[in-house]
Amino acid sequence: MTDVNRTGSQIVIEDQDRITVSPTAQVAMVDVRPGEMVEARYTQAGEEKTVLSLRVIAHEVQAP
């Protein structure tokens, strides 16, 4: 994932697709940060992509 908007309602994945995170999605946005590797399930209706579930599978490690 390359970007998360401030409200946590959209994320941008590696291929630059912008995906909407609906309030009913099974997502703990508090754990989601740019640069993290995630596993995402989403639906697509026309151009709009909506997250069904998302989980962090690898946290980016920062040096102390």
CORSULLIN-V845008 format. One record per run of one state. SS is the DSSP state (H for helix, E for strand, L for the rest). FROM is the first residue (numbers start at 1). TO is the last residue. If there is no record, write none. Layout:
ss=SS from=FROM to=TO
ss=SS from=FROM to=TO
This chain:
ss=L from=1 to=2
ss=E from=3 to=4
ss=L from=5 to=9
ss=E from=10 to=12
ss=L from=13 to=17
ss=E from=18 to=26
ss=L from=27 to=28
ss=H from=29 to=31
ss=L from=32 to=36
ss=E from=37 to=45
ss=L from=46 to=47
ss=E from=48 to=58
ss=L from=59 to=64
